[in-house]
Amino acid sequence: MPLRQIDRHVGLRLRQRRMARGITQADLAKAVGLTFQQIQKYESGANQLVSSRMYEIADALDVPVAFFFEGLAHRQRRGAANVAPIDLLATAEAQRLVLAYWKIDRSNTRKHVRDLIQSLSDAR
């Protein structure tokens, strides 16, 4: 697997965890002594995370370093043409959708929303 793909995967995992914890890029950057622009570059895969910095970021996000590589071997076997579900969940669109879904108070209404999305995705 090309290094660029690995950097992008690690960056997506970083972004996913940061967003799941509700931490801004600026807050994470401050916690590890960087600028938020550097965090942006890590998340986009433009810059490679060296092991010592990855360790600091993993500590700040309360995950093991291995977290950033989860799903990587699976992607390698499947090939780059397929999108791994973890990559989809790391997108801003998916994050907004999930947050909005869980803000729906009534479980019956959530079920209807789920059913609607499923029926729309099945209709081709």
C-alpha positions, 0 to 999 in steps of 0.5 A: 500500500502506498505511503500516501494512502496510509497517511490518509487513513491515519488522518481519517482515523485521527479526525474521526476520534477527535470529532467523536470526543467533541474536541476542536482542531485548535483544542487538540493542537494546544494539548500537543503543542501544535497549530491547528493548521498542523492538525488539519494537515495530519487529518488530510494526510498532507503531512505524515505523523511521526511516531512520537507525535502520534503517541502524544496525539493518541494520549490526548485522544485517549486511544492506543496508537494502534487505533490509527491503523485499525481497518488498514489491513482490511482496506489493503486486501479489498483494494483502494477502489472500495471505500471502507465504512470507517472512511465514510463515518469520518466525513463531516456529512456522516457526522452531521447525519448521525448527530441529527439522527440521535437528536430525534427523541422518539424511537419510533420516529428514528425507526421511520427515518431509518426505514426511509433512508434504507428504502431510498438507498435500495431504490436505484 
